[in-house]
Amino acid sequence: MERSCTLEIKNELSEIHLVNVRVEQIAEEWKIPPKTTGNITLVIEELITNIINYGYDGGEHVISIAFTLDDDDLSIRLVDDGKSFNPLEAPTPDINASAEERRIGGLGIYFAKKLMDSLSYERLENKNVLTMTKNISDSES
Amino acid sequence: MDIQEERKGQVVIVKINGRLDSISSSELESKISGLIDKNEKIILVDCQQLSYVSSAGLRVFLMGLKKLNAVQGKFLICSLQDMVKDVFDISGFTGIFSIYNSQNEALNAV
């Protein structure tokens, strides 16, 4: 059985709390394990924060987050009308650098690559479309 | 998120309760910057009640560590919950911070 749910938010950081609440609700209804839910919450916060902070030159915009669950396969699709940005091409941060050389930039996208099973990006009709998948049956991983 | 401050000898303990995310991290940033500006040299961040951290929160920890390293101070962290510990591990932050299992363990190490 396939289930889906779409959430639309404004390009304001305060909307992240709204997203968290909805993700918690979806996770409960769809029986997504707590650790996976935590990872999803983190990845969505990181990607949305990037879009809100760097994607626009002002103005009000809508970011859409669509969740689909097909058996144990969860798919999350983020769509924004910000500047063209392919997160898959972002440089990987050096996680072995010393404290003095450490940078925070790029860490959010790195989390998405590490914590999701797959990521794909398309630029469609002047929109960034990022689709992530995660199998929720491999539970606590 | 809620922040409490406590002093034990020369150590300032900053206890964080709740979620440290893109929205709340600026509050912790002002707290820690304020302490360093007041010449505090040893800060221990107690994360026992911290349930969530994102890269915005990690950025604040890194800022505290760099600033205190620069003045021969110490920036310590204790009592990480599983989710927060996982984020530290994935980011490679476990290797650059002094992380203790409990507040007492951290205080004994000072």
gemmi code that builds the backbone of each chain (N, CA, C; Angstrom):
import gemmi

chains = {
    "A": [
        ("MET", (0.835, -1.198, 0.000), (0.000, 0.000, 0.000), (0.873, 1.252, 0.000)),
        ("GLU", (0.518, 2.193, -0.837), (1.321, 3.416, -0.891), (0.607, 4.541, -0.128)),
        ("ARG", (1.400, 5.248, 0.657), (0.826, 6.385, 1.392), (1.633, 7.615, 1.035)),
        ("SER", (0.988, 8.759, 1.068), (1.762, 9.963, 0.797), (1.217, 11.158, 1.562)),
        ("CYS", (2.082, 12.142, 1.682), (1.731, 13.334, 2.443), (2.633, 14.471, 1.962)),
        ("THR", (2.069, 15.605, 1.670), (2.884, 16.729, 1.199), (2.706, 17.929, 2.114)),
        ("LEU", (3.827, 18.556, 2.366), (3.855, 19.683, 3.286), (4.446, 20.877, 2.534)),
        ("GLU", (3.824, 22.034, 2.685), (4.396, 23.219, 2.047), (4.728, 24.248, 3.113)),
        ("ILE", (5.934, 24.795, 3.022), (6.336, 25.780, 4.026), (6.859, 27.043, 3.341)),
        ("LYS", (6.919, 28.108, 4.104), (7.484, 29.363, 3.599), (8.993, 29.346, 3.823)),
        ("ASN", (9.705, 30.221, 3.134), (11.168, 30.267, 3.284), (11.570, 31.072, 4.527)),
        ("GLU", (11.162, 30.561, 5.682), (11.539, 31.169, 6.961), (12.000, 30.060, 7.892)),
        ("LEU", (13.099, 30.305, 8.611), (13.662, 29.262, 9.472), (12.670, 28.762, 10.524)),
        ("SER", (11.793, 29.666, 10.979), (10.844, 29.266, 12.027), (9.926, 28.135, 11.546)),
        ("GLU", (9.809, 27.955, 10.238), (8.955, 26.897, 9.697), (9.506, 25.501, 10.004)),
        ("ILE", (10.788, 25.438, 10.356), (11.400, 24.139, 10.638), (10.691, 23.417, 11.786)),
        ("HIS", (10.227, 24.189, 12.760), (9.512, 23.555, 13.868), (8.227, 22.891, 13.396)),
        ("LEU", (7.577, 23.541, 12.446), (6.352, 22.988, 11.865), (6.664, 21.669, 11.155)),
        ("VAL", (7.776, 21.676, 10.425), (8.199, 20.467, 9.715), (8.467, 19.340, 10.724)),
        ("ASN", (9.171, 19.666, 11.807), (9.485, 18.648, 12.820), (8.222, 17.995, 13.359)),
        ("VAL", (7.234, 18.819, 13.655), (5.982, 18.296, 14.203), (5.316, 17.355, 13.196)),
        ("ARG", (5.292, 17.772, 11.939), (4.668, 16.937, 10.902), (5.439, 15.636, 10.690)),
        ("VAL", (6.776, 15.720, 10.714), (7.579, 14.504, 10.536), (7.302, 13.522, 11.677)),
        ("GLU", (7.187, 14.053, 12.891), (6.876, 13.190, 14.041), (5.524, 12.503, 13.848)),
        ("GLN", (4.544, 13.271, 13.359), (3.202, 12.700, 13.150), (3.228, 11.614, 12.082)),
        ("ILE", (3.901, 11.920, 10.977), (3.990, 10.952, 9.877), (4.690, 9.686, 10.365)),
        ("ALA", (5.775, 9.881, 11.119), (6.553, 8.739, 11.605), (5.694, 7.832, 12.486)),
        ("GLU", (4.850, 8.458, 13.283), (4.007, 7.671, 14.179), (2.958, 6.888, 13.376)),
        ("GLU", (2.315, 7.605, 12.427), (1.285, 6.951, 11.610), (1.867, 5.849, 10.734)),
        ("TRP", (3.056, 6.102, 10.217), (3.651, 5.152, 9.256), (4.596, 4.163, 9.933)),
        ("LYS", (4.679, 4.249, 11.244), (5.526, 3.347, 12.030), (6.995, 3.355, 11.592)),
        ("ILE", (7.518, 4.538, 11.459), (8.933, 4.679, 11.119), (9.727, 4.609, 12.429)),
        ("PRO", (10.784, 3.775, 12.488), (11.534, 3.638, 13.746), (12.109, 4.978, 14.223)),
        ("PRO", (12.213, 5.165, 15.545), (12.654, 6.448, 16.119), (14.000, 6.946, 15.594)),
        ("LYS", (14.953, 6.019, 15.452), (16.272, 6.478, 15.009), (16.219, 6.990, 13.569)),
        ("THR", (15.478, 6.277, 12.731), (15.309, 6.713, 11.341), (14.594, 8.061, 11.307)),
        ("THR", (13.593, 8.214, 12.165), (12.851, 9.478, 12.236), (13.797, 10.620, 12.615)),
        ("GLY", (14.674, 10.360, 13.589), (15.645, 11.377, 14.004), (16.555, 11.765, 12.841)),
        ("ASN", (17.010, 10.764, 12.093), (17.889, 11.036, 10.953), (17.175, 11.853, 9.878)),
        ("ILE", (15.915, 11.501, 9.625), (15.136, 12.208, 8.606), (14.936, 13.667, 9.022)),
        ("THR", (14.605, 13.865, 10.292), (14.402, 15.212, 10.823), (15.667, 16.048, 10.621)),
        ("LEU", (16.806, 15.433, 10.934), (18.088, 16.134, 10.806), (18.364, 16.511, 9.347)),
        ("VAL", (18.220, 15.526, 8.457), (18.532, 15.770, 7.044), (17.619, 16.860, 6.467)),
        ("ILE", (16.330, 16.789, 6.795), (15.403, 17.801, 6.275), (15.758, 19.183, 6.826)),
        ("GLU", (16.060, 19.258, 8.114), (16.441, 20.566, 8.672), (17.655, 21.132, 7.933)),
        ("GLU", (18.662, 20.290, 7.729), (19.890, 20.755, 7.071), (19.608, 21.274, 5.659)),
        ("LEU", (18.858, 20.504, 4.893), (18.630, 20.879, 3.495), (17.751, 22.121, 3.395)),
        ("ILE", (16.730, 22.187, 4.243), (15.830, 23.337, 4.205), (16.539, 24.604, 4.679)),
        ("THR", (17.389, 24.450, 5.702), (18.152, 25.613, 6.174), (19.039, 26.146, 5.042)),
        ("ASN", (19.681, 25.236, 4.303), (20.506, 25.666, 3.163), (19.670, 26.422, 2.133)),
        ("ILE", (18.506, 25.873, 1.812), (17.646, 26.508, 0.800), (17.241, 27.908, 1.280)),
        ("ILE", (16.791, 27.984, 2.535), (16.310, 29.273, 3.059), (17.462, 30.288, 3.145)),
        ("ASN", (18.631, 29.845, 3.612), (19.747, 30.783, 3.798), (20.450, 31.179, 2.494)),
        ("TYR", (20.525, 30.268, 1.545), (21.340, 30.541, 0.350), (20.580, 30.499, -0.978)),
        ("GLY", (19.343, 30.041, -0.950), (18.646, 29.808, -2.218), (17.978, 31.023, -2.838)),
        ("TYR", (17.765, 32.058, -2.050), (16.942, 33.162, -2.552), (17.616, 34.523, -2.387)),
        ("ASP", (17.175, 35.464, -3.225), (17.569, 36.856, -3.015), (16.354, 37.592, -2.455)),
        ("GLY", (15.856, 37.146, -1.349), (14.696, 37.780, -0.723), (13.377, 37.314, -1.320)),
        ("GLY", (12.307, 37.884, -0.816), (10.980, 37.538, -1.313), (10.415, 36.317, -0.614)),
        ("GLU", (9.117, 36.128, -0.784), (8.485, 34.981, -0.152), (8.375, 33.824, -1.143)),
        ("HIS", (8.768, 32.661, -0.689), (8.760, 31.477, -1.558), (8.149, 30.298, -0.814)),
        ("VAL", (7.768, 29.299, -1.603), (7.216, 28.081, -1.000), (8.165, 26.918, -1.271)),
        ("ILE", (8.425, 26.146, -0.222), (9.234, 24.935, -0.363), (8.300, 23.768, -0.098)),
        ("SER", (8.322, 22.788, -0.989), (7.424, 21.664, -0.748), (8.214, 20.405, -0.377)),
        ("ILE", (7.658, 19.658, 0.556), (8.297, 18.429, 1.033), (7.250, 17.322, 0.914)),
        ("ALA", (7.513, 16.387, 0.008), (6.536, 15.313, -0.203), (7.101, 13.988, 0.300)),
        ("PHE", (6.318, 13.336, 1.132), (6.720, 12.033, 1.681), (5.862, 10.945, 1.042)),
        ("THR", (6.505, 9.870, 0.617), (5.761, 8.735, 0.086), (6.319, 7.463, 0.710)),
        ("LEU", (5.418, 6.599, 1.139), (5.873, 5.322, 1.684), (5.233, 4.213, 0.859)),
        ("ASP", (6.094, 3.387, 0.239), (5.619, 2.264, -0.554), (6.239, 1.019, 0.074)),
        ("ASP", (5.434, 0.225, 0.733), (5.935, -0.863, 1.590), (6.917, -0.260, 2.596)),
        ("ASP", (8.198, -0.662, 2.502), (9.159, -0.120, 3.456), (10.029, 0.969, 2.842)),
        ("ASP", (9.693, 1.362, 1.634), (10.532, 2.348, 0.956), (9.978, 3.751, 1.110)),
        ("LEU", (10.698, 4.528, 1.875), (10.284, 5.911, 2.095), (11.004, 6.806, 1.094)),
        ("SER", (10.229, 7.703, 0.487), (10.846, 8.657, -0.429), (10.476, 10.066, 0.027)),
        ("ILE", (11.454, 10.945, 0.008), (11.212, 12.340, 0.411), (11.669, 13.222, -0.743)),
        ("ARG", (10.753, 14.063, -1.219), (11.072, 14.906, -2.365), (10.957, 16.366, -1.948)),
        ("LEU", (12.068, 17.073, -2.082), (12.101, 18.497, -1.719), (12.104, 19.324, -3.000)),
        ("VAL", (11.182, 20.253, -3.094), (11.123, 21.093, -4.287), (11.159, 22.565, -3.873)),
        ("ASP", (12.095, 23.326, -4.486), (12.149, 24.759, -4.192), (12.407, 25.531, -5.478)),
        ("ASP", (11.959, 26.777, -5.495), (12.148, 27.593, -6.702), (13.319, 28.570, -6.513)),
        ("GLY", (14.291, 28.154, -5.716), (15.474, 28.988, -5.491), (16.482, 28.850, -6.615)),
        ("LYS", (17.670, 29.454, -6.371), (18.750, 29.383, -7.364), (19.114, 27.933, -7.626)),
        ("SER", (19.539, 27.671, -8.854), (19.906, 26.304, -9.201), (21.044, 25.819, -8.312)),
        ("PHE", (20.829, 24.708, -7.644), (21.871, 24.176, -6.754), (21.750, 22.659, -6.675)),
        ("ASN", (22.814, 21.988, -7.118), (22.838, 20.533, -7.051), (23.669, 20.095, -5.839)),
        ("PRO", (23.015, 19.669, -4.777), (23.762, 19.310, -3.555), (24.710, 18.130, -3.767)),
        ("LEU", (24.423, 17.308, -4.779), (25.279, 16.140, -5.011), (26.662, 16.555, -5.493)),
        ("GLU", (26.761, 17.782, -6.019), (28.052, 18.258, -6.512), (28.813, 19.059, -5.458)),
        ("ALA", (28.208, 19.209, -4.290), (28.868, 19.993, -3.238), (30.096, 19.243, -2.738)),
        ("PRO", (31.193, 19.960, -2.441), (32.386, 19.283, -1.960), (32.151, 18.608, -0.608)),
        ("THR", (32.788, 17.473, -0.421), (32.668, 16.744, 0.848), (33.562, 17.399, 1.891)),
        ("PRO", (33.025, 17.679, 3.068), (33.871, 18.304, 4.094), (34.939, 17.324, 4.585)),
        ("ASP", (36.085, 17.848, 5.001), (37.134, 16.988, 5.540), (36.833, 16.730, 7.008)),
        ("ILE", (36.269, 15.556, 7.280), (35.850, 15.295, 8.658), (37.026, 14.864, 9.537)),
        ("ASN", (38.205, 14.744, 8.949), (39.383, 14.397, 9.757), (40.272, 15.607, 10.038)),
        ("ALA", (39.821, 16.777, 9.621), (40.631, 17.973, 9.841), (40.734, 18.290, 11.334)),
        ("SER", (41.784, 18.985, 11.716), (41.943, 19.387, 13.114), (40.923, 20.483, 13.440)),
        ("ALA", (40.778, 20.761, 14.727), (39.799, 21.768, 15.153), (40.004, 23.089, 14.418)),
        ("GLU", (41.265, 23.516, 14.310), (41.566, 24.810, 13.700), (41.174, 24.851, 12.226)),
        ("GLU", (41.269, 23.688, 11.583), (40.989, 23.654, 10.142), (39.568, 23.228, 9.820)),
        ("ARG", (38.803, 22.890, 10.849), (37.451, 22.407, 10.575), (36.561, 23.514, 10.056)),
        ("ARG", (35.676, 23.144, 9.104), (34.675, 24.057, 8.587), (33.325, 23.376, 8.719)),
        ("ILE", (32.284, 24.179, 8.927), (30.956, 23.602, 9.083), (30.251, 23.472, 7.732)),
        ("GLY", (30.646, 24.311, 6.784), (30.003, 24.296, 5.472), (30.021, 22.905, 4.853)),
        ("GLY", (28.913, 22.508, 4.274), (28.849, 21.226, 3.581), (28.475, 20.050, 4.470)),
        ("LEU", (28.455, 20.269, 5.777), (28.167, 19.165, 6.690), (26.723, 18.661, 6.540)),
        ("GLY", (25.797, 19.584, 6.327), (24.388, 19.195, 6.194), (24.170, 18.247, 5.026)),
        ("ILE", (24.776, 18.567, 3.891), (24.623, 17.717, 2.703), (25.333, 16.383, 2.923)),
        ("TYR", (26.447, 16.444, 3.632), (27.172, 15.225, 3.976), (26.294, 14.298, 4.832)),
        ("PHE", (25.547, 14.884, 5.772), (24.622, 14.079, 6.590), (23.601, 13.377, 5.690)),
        ("ALA", (23.071, 14.132, 4.725), (22.063, 13.550, 3.821), (22.656, 12.362, 3.063)),
        ("LYS", (23.892, 12.525, 2.574), (24.533, 11.435, 1.825), (24.787, 10.228, 2.717)),
        ("LYS", (25.168, 10.477, 3.968), (25.487, 9.382, 4.877), (24.241, 8.678, 5.419)),
        ("LEU", (23.198, 9.455, 5.703), (22.076, 8.895, 6.442), (20.922, 8.392, 5.576)),
        ("MET", (20.878, 8.842, 4.312), (19.833, 8.357, 3.409), (20.428, 7.264, 2.526)),
        ("ASP", (19.559, 6.436, 1.919), (20.069, 5.365, 1.052), (20.458, 5.908, -0.313)),
        ("SER", (19.683, 6.867, -0.822), (20.030, 7.428, -2.130), (19.544, 8.866, -2.224)),
        ("LEU", (20.227, 9.624, -3.079), (19.851, 11.015, -3.328), (19.890, 11.241, -4.830)),
        ("SER", (18.899, 11.923, -5.378), (19.015, 12.285, -6.785), (18.504, 13.707, -6.965)),
        ("TYR", (19.121, 14.397, -7.920), (18.799, 15.809, -8.114), (18.413, 16.080, -9.564)),
        ("GLU", (17.424, 16.915, -9.752), (17.058, 17.377, -11.096), (16.719, 18.854, -11.012)),
        ("ARG", (16.983, 19.578, -12.094), (16.500, 20.959, -12.197), (15.349, 20.891, -13.184)),
        ("LEU", (14.138, 21.094, -12.694), (12.948, 20.942, -13.525), (12.122, 22.216, -13.482)),
        ("GLU", (11.837, 22.767, -14.619), (10.995, 23.968, -14.721), (11.422, 25.039, -13.727)),
        ("ASN", (12.730, 25.338, -13.744), (13.295, 26.347, -12.855), (13.159, 26.028, -11.374)),
        ("LYS", (13.046, 24.745, -11.075), (12.980, 24.356, -9.666), (14.037, 23.299, -9.363)),
        ("ASN", (14.525, 23.334, -8.116), (15.426, 22.284, -7.644), (14.561, 21.162, -7.099)),
        ("VAL", (14.795, 19.959, -7.590), (14.030, 18.806, -7.119), (15.018, 17.774, -6.582)),
        ("LEU", (14.984, 17.583, -5.278), (15.896, 16.617, -4.657), (15.058, 15.467, -4.105)),
        ("THR", (15.360, 14.255, -4.555), (14.617, 13.095, -4.075), (15.551, 12.191, -3.279)),
        ("MET", (15.113, 11.849, -2.068), (15.928, 10.986, -1.203), (15.117, 9.749, -0.881)),
        ("THR", (15.793, 8.619, -0.755), (15.069, 7.412, -0.361), (15.710, 6.798, 0.871)),
        ("LYS", (14.879, 6.079, 1.608), (15.369, 5.397, 2.808), (14.481, 4.183, 3.049)),
        ("ASN", (15.115, 3.023, 3.160), (14.349, 1.836, 3.517), (14.165, 1.858, 5.025)),
        ("ILE", (12.916, 1.788, 5.462), (12.681, 1.941, 6.899), (12.634, 0.607, 7.628)),
        ("SER", (12.824, -0.506, 6.901), (12.769, -1.801, 7.591), (14.121, -2.165, 8.195)),
        ("ASP", (15.210, -1.590, 7.611), (16.518, -1.916, 8.193), (16.687, -1.119, 9.484)),
        ("SER", (15.571, -0.814, 10.035), (15.334, -0.169, 11.330), (16.477, 0.657, 11.881)),
        ("GLU", (17.171, 0.145, 12.855), (18.097, 0.987, 13.607), (19.434, 1.188, 12.913)),
        ("SER", (19.389, 1.572, 11.654), (20.662, 1.878, 11.007), (20.583, 3.253, 10.393)),
    ],
    "B": [
        ("MET", (14.415, 25.339, 23.458), (15.671, 25.067, 24.140), (15.835, 25.991, 25.352)),
        ("ASP", (16.479, 25.449, 26.354), (16.641, 26.174, 27.600), (18.115, 26.049, 28.019)),
        ("ILE", (18.720, 27.152, 28.465), (20.136, 27.103, 28.853), (20.288, 27.520, 30.315)),
        ("GLN", (21.033, 26.712, 31.075), (21.307, 27.076, 32.465), (22.806, 27.183, 32.673)),
        ("GLU", (23.188, 28.099, 33.544), (24.607, 28.297, 33.792), (24.905, 28.060, 35.272)),
        ("GLU", (26.012, 27.420, 35.532), (26.371, 27.071, 36.908), (27.888, 27.150, 36.997)),
        ("ARG", (28.408, 27.476, 38.165), (29.869, 27.535, 38.275), (30.364, 26.533, 39.310)),
        ("LYS", (31.417, 25.822, 38.962), (32.074, 24.935, 39.934), (33.562, 25.239, 39.878)),
        ("GLY", (34.057, 25.984, 40.881), (35.461, 26.391, 40.870), (35.718, 27.285, 39.672)),
        ("GLN", (36.695, 26.904, 38.869), (37.037, 27.745, 37.707), (36.277, 27.330, 36.445)),
        ("VAL", (35.379, 26.367, 36.615), (34.653, 25.857, 35.446), (33.242, 26.454, 35.378)),
        ("VAL", (32.879, 26.954, 34.212), (31.490, 27.375, 34.014), (30.787, 26.228, 33.298)),
        ("ILE", (29.710, 25.744, 33.907), (28.957, 24.654, 33.296), (27.733, 25.236, 32.601)),
        ("VAL", (27.599, 24.925, 31.320), (26.446, 25.394, 30.552), (25.593, 24.163, 30.249)),
        ("LYS", (24.381, 24.143, 30.815), (23.503, 22.981, 30.600), (22.465, 23.323, 29.545)),
        ("ILE", (22.396, 22.479, 28.530), (21.426, 22.731, 27.452), (20.303, 21.714, 27.559)),
        ("ASN", (19.081, 22.234, 27.481), (17.921, 21.367, 27.585), (17.066, 21.550, 26.330)),
        ("GLY", (16.856, 20.470, 25.574), (15.990, 20.562, 24.399), (16.709, 20.302, 23.096)),
        ("ARG", (16.363, 21.080, 22.074), (16.886, 20.859, 20.728), (17.776, 22.021, 20.301)),
        ("LEU", (18.933, 21.667, 19.764), (19.867, 22.686, 19.292), (19.851, 22.640, 17.766)),
        ("ASP", (19.072, 23.550, 17.173), (18.886, 23.511, 15.721), (19.177, 24.867, 15.090)),
        ("SER", (18.801, 25.014, 13.821), (19.083, 26.255, 13.079), (18.480, 27.473, 13.757)),
        ("ILE", (17.414, 27.256, 14.521), (16.730, 28.387, 15.144), (17.334, 28.696, 16.512)),
        ("SER", (17.536, 27.653, 17.329), (17.961, 27.897, 18.712), (19.467, 28.089, 18.867)),
        ("SER", (20.263, 27.716, 17.850), (21.718, 27.730, 18.043), (22.273, 29.133, 18.314)),
        ("SER", (21.603, 30.180, 17.803), (22.128, 31.530, 18.022), (22.086, 31.912, 19.506)),
        ("GLU", (21.124, 31.330, 20.218), (21.005, 31.604, 21.655), (22.220, 31.030, 22.408)),
        ("LEU", (22.599, 29.811, 22.038), (23.767, 29.198, 22.679), (25.036, 29.935, 22.267)),
        ("GLU", (25.058, 30.386, 21.023), (26.225, 31.118, 20.528), (26.442, 32.394, 21.347)),
        ("SER", (25.364, 33.149, 21.607), (25.547, 34.375, 22.406), (25.967, 34.040, 23.822)),
        ("LYS", (25.413, 32.953, 24.372), (25.766, 32.570, 25.736), (27.265, 32.255, 25.832)),
        ("ILE", (27.750, 31.403, 24.930), (29.156, 30.983, 24.993), (30.101, 32.136, 24.638)),
        ("SER", (29.756, 32.903, 23.610), (30.595, 34.059, 23.258), (30.674, 35.037, 24.420)),
        ("GLY", (29.533, 35.235, 25.081), (29.478, 36.152, 26.217), (30.419, 35.711, 27.329)),
        ("LEU", (30.422, 34.406, 27.614), (31.293, 33.885, 28.677), (32.767, 34.067, 28.301)),
        ("ILE", (33.092, 33.788, 27.039), (34.491, 33.911, 26.605), (34.917, 35.391, 26.620)),
        ("ASP", (33.990, 36.270, 26.230), (34.290, 37.712, 26.277), (34.549, 38.173, 27.715)),
        ("LYS", (33.921, 37.468, 28.671), (34.132, 37.836, 30.078), (35.355, 37.131, 30.664)),
        ("ASN", (36.191, 36.589, 29.744), (37.451, 35.958, 30.139), (37.334, 34.614, 30.825)),
        ("GLU", (36.201, 33.954, 30.682), (36.097, 32.599, 31.214), (37.010, 31.713, 30.375)),
        ("LYS", (37.781, 30.850, 31.052), (38.755, 30.041, 30.321), (38.358, 28.568, 30.210)),
        ("ILE", (37.460, 28.114, 31.118), (37.068, 26.702, 31.050), (35.539, 26.610, 31.006)),
        ("ILE", (35.045, 26.111, 29.889), (33.595, 25.954, 29.739), (33.291, 24.477, 29.529)),
        ("LEU", (32.335, 23.979, 30.308), (31.875, 22.600, 30.149), (30.416, 22.649, 29.703)),
        ("VAL", (30.138, 22.099, 28.532), (28.759, 22.063, 28.065), (28.171, 20.702, 28.427)),
        ("ASP", (27.171, 20.731, 29.303), (26.523, 19.503, 29.758), (25.326, 19.217, 28.837)),
        ("CYS", (25.400, 18.099, 28.119), (24.387, 17.783, 27.102), (23.413, 16.694, 27.538)),
        ("GLN", (23.354, 16.453, 28.834), (22.493, 15.371, 29.306), (21.036, 15.534, 28.854)),
        ("GLN", (20.576, 16.782, 28.796), (19.177, 17.031, 28.406), (19.065, 17.518, 26.958)),
        ("LEU", (20.140, 17.348, 26.206), (20.104, 17.779, 24.804), (19.679, 16.588, 23.946)),
        ("SER", (18.516, 16.709, 23.309), (17.977, 15.548, 22.598), (18.306, 15.558, 21.113)),
        ("TYR", (18.733, 16.715, 20.591), (18.902, 16.836, 19.141), (19.914, 17.920, 18.832)),
        ("VAL", (20.775, 17.650, 17.860), (21.687, 18.689, 17.389), (21.817, 18.600, 15.877)),
        ("SER", (21.868, 19.759, 15.216), (22.112, 19.774, 13.765), (23.427, 20.520, 13.535)),
        ("SER", (23.818, 20.695, 12.270), (25.121, 21.315, 12.008), (25.180, 22.752, 12.523)),
        ("ALA", (24.018, 23.403, 12.634), (23.995, 24.764, 13.186), (24.475, 24.740, 14.640)),
        ("GLY", (24.115, 23.687, 15.362), (24.568, 23.529, 16.744), (26.042, 23.164, 16.799)),
        ("LEU", (26.470, 22.288, 15.902), (27.883, 21.893, 15.861), (28.774, 23.102, 15.612)),
        ("ARG", (28.280, 24.015, 14.786), (29.038, 25.220, 14.473), (29.339, 26.017, 15.744)),
        ("VAL", (28.359, 26.069, 16.665), (28.549, 26.800, 17.915), (29.585, 26.106, 18.801)),
        ("PHE", (29.519, 24.771, 18.863), (30.524, 24.024, 19.639), (31.925, 24.291, 19.079)),
        ("LEU", (32.031, 24.265, 17.749), (33.335, 24.461, 17.113), (33.865, 25.874, 17.382)),
        ("MET", (32.942, 26.850, 17.356), (33.317, 28.236, 17.655), (33.885, 28.319, 19.078)),
        ("GLY", (33.205, 27.701, 20.030), (33.652, 27.719, 21.425), (35.019, 27.080, 21.572)),
        ("LEU", (35.205, 25.940, 20.919), (36.483, 25.225, 20.999), (37.620, 26.070, 20.420)),
        ("LYS", (37.388, 26.652, 19.235), (38.442, 27.440, 18.590), (38.809, 28.667, 19.407)),
        ("LYS", (37.776, 29.348, 19.929), (38.045, 30.568, 20.704), (38.812, 30.244, 21.975)),
        ("LEU", (38.427, 29.170, 22.654), (39.112, 28.839, 23.903), (40.501, 28.251, 23.656)),
        ("ASN", (40.653, 27.491, 22.582), (41.995, 26.995, 22.228), (42.955, 28.165, 22.007)),
        ("ALA", (42.412, 29.218, 21.392), (43.249, 30.373, 21.049), (43.763, 31.110, 22.279)),
        ("VAL", (43.079, 30.944, 23.417), (43.528, 31.632, 24.635), (44.005, 30.625, 25.688)),
        ("GLN", (44.397, 29.447, 25.221), (44.861, 28.358, 26.097), (43.797, 27.972, 27.134)),
        ("GLY", (42.533, 28.097, 26.743), (41.456, 27.677, 27.629), (41.030, 26.253, 27.302)),
        ("LYS", (39.912, 25.836, 27.904), (39.408, 24.485, 27.651), (37.916, 24.533, 27.364)),
        ("PHE", (37.519, 23.803, 26.344), (36.101, 23.685, 26.014), (35.754, 22.201, 26.092)),
        ("LEU", (34.976, 21.842, 27.103), (34.676, 20.429, 27.337), (33.190, 20.146, 27.120)),
        ("ILE", (32.912, 18.907, 26.793), (31.525, 18.494, 26.565), (31.288, 17.218, 27.371)),
        ("CYS", (30.090, 17.097, 27.972), (29.806, 15.822, 28.656), (28.380, 15.360, 28.426)),
        ("SER", (28.173, 14.067, 28.697), (26.855, 13.427, 28.751), (26.054, 13.504, 27.453)),
        ("LEU", (26.660, 13.056, 26.366), (25.944, 13.085, 25.085), (24.917, 11.964, 25.011)),
        ("GLN", (23.711, 12.310, 24.587), (22.691, 11.288, 24.322), (23.003, 10.623, 22.975)),
        ("ASP", (22.373, 9.474, 22.727), (22.688, 8.690, 21.525), (22.601, 9.477, 20.221)),
        ("MET", (21.477, 10.209, 20.020), (21.305, 10.919, 18.748), (22.421, 11.942, 18.552)),
        ("VAL", (22.728, 12.655, 19.636), (23.741, 13.711, 19.562), (25.127, 13.089, 19.345)),
        ("LYS", (25.354, 11.971, 20.015), (26.631, 11.281, 19.853), (26.813, 10.802, 18.412)),
        ("ASP", (25.735, 10.284, 17.825), (25.804, 9.832, 16.429), (26.199, 10.984, 15.507)),
        ("VAL", (25.601, 12.153, 15.738), (25.904, 13.308, 14.888), (27.374, 13.731, 15.065)),
        ("PHE", (27.850, 13.690, 16.304), (29.268, 13.992, 16.562), (30.161, 12.988, 15.829)),
        ("ASP", (29.773, 11.706, 15.881), (30.585, 10.662, 15.238), (30.640, 10.861, 13.727)),
        ("ILE", (29.470, 11.055, 13.115), (29.413, 11.191, 11.654), (30.230, 12.396, 11.191)),
        ("SER", (30.193, 13.464, 11.976), (30.865, 14.712, 11.584), (32.361, 14.686, 11.842)),
        ("GLY", (32.835, 13.665, 12.545), (34.242, 13.643, 12.923), (34.518, 14.551, 14.118)),
        ("PHE", (33.458, 14.997, 14.793), (33.630, 15.908, 15.935), (34.097, 15.176, 17.186)),
        ("THR", (33.836, 13.872, 17.235), (34.238, 13.096, 18.410), (35.754, 13.173, 18.592)),
        ("GLY", (36.460, 13.257, 17.460), (37.913, 13.266, 17.525), (38.532, 14.599, 17.912)),
        ("ILE", (37.804, 15.690, 17.753), (38.425, 16.995, 18.034), (38.011, 17.600, 19.373)),
        ("PHE", (36.982, 17.019, 19.996), (36.527, 17.557, 21.291), (36.934, 16.653, 22.445)),
        ("SER", (37.047, 17.229, 23.642), (37.215, 16.431, 24.854), (35.814, 16.138, 25.358)),
        ("ILE", (35.389, 14.882, 25.196), (34.025, 14.493, 25.541), (34.061, 13.500, 26.701)),
        ("TYR", (33.277, 13.785, 27.735), (33.255, 12.936, 28.926), (31.873, 12.335, 29.129)),
        ("ASN", (31.851, 11.192, 29.822), (30.575, 10.497, 30.028), (29.684, 11.199, 31.035)),
        ("SER", (30.285, 11.897, 31.987), (29.466, 12.568, 32.992), (30.117, 13.894, 33.387)),
        ("GLN", (29.327, 14.725, 34.061), (29.813, 16.012, 34.512), (30.990, 15.824, 35.477)),
        ("ASN", (30.858, 14.839, 36.374), (31.931, 14.587, 37.343), (33.228, 14.185, 36.671)),
        ("GLU", (33.078, 13.310, 35.672), (34.265, 12.851, 34.949), (34.968, 14.053, 34.285)),
        ("ALA", (34.172, 14.949, 33.733), (34.755, 16.123, 33.068), (35.430, 17.038, 34.099)),
        ("LEU", (34.767, 17.252, 35.230), (35.321, 18.140, 36.252), (36.626, 17.578, 36.823)),
        ("ASN", (36.687, 16.248, 36.958), (37.905, 15.616, 37.460), (39.062, 15.739, 36.483)),
        ("ALA", (38.730, 15.890, 35.222), (39.769, 15.945, 34.189), (40.364, 17.344, 34.035)),
        ("VAL", (39.704, 18.338, 34.635), (40.179, 19.711, 34.465), (41.489, 19.934, 35.245)),
    ],
}
model = gemmi.Model(1)
for chain_id, residues in chains.items():
    chain = gemmi.Chain(chain_id)
    for i, (resn, *xyz) in enumerate(residues, 1):
        res = gemmi.Residue()
        res.name, res.seqid = resn, gemmi.SeqId(i, " ")
        for name, pos in zip(("N", "CA", "C"), xyz):
            atom = gemmi.Atom()
            atom.name, atom.element = name, gemmi.Element(name[0])
            atom.pos, atom.b_iso = gemmi.Position(*pos), 0.0
            res.add_atom(atom)
        chain.add_residue(res)
    model.add_chain(chain)
structure = gemmi.Structure()
structure.add_model(model)
structure.setup_entities()
